Amino acid sequence: MENTKPEAWNTPSTPTQENKKVVAGVLGILLGGFGIHKFILGYTQEGIIQIVITLVTCGIGSLIGFIEGIIYLTKTDEEFYQTYQVGKKGWF
């Protein structure tokens, strides 16, 4: 007699959306001047621009990362996912 019910370990799980909100938000607040939060979200060009802005302004440009980190953390998970991971909005 053959068992037709799949075993739990062999059943593919449903795909889940990867949400990087907390990681990007905290890194934006702590290391915003280095653009680390941009690199985490896959925005390489914006991350490099963030580093250049911080260097040119002698560190004042790191406020952009700080503000973005707060914005990331105040959005709901779904808003963040749709805006920054699906919509690929690079700045604010």
Beta strands, then each sheet from edge to edge (+ up, - down):
end
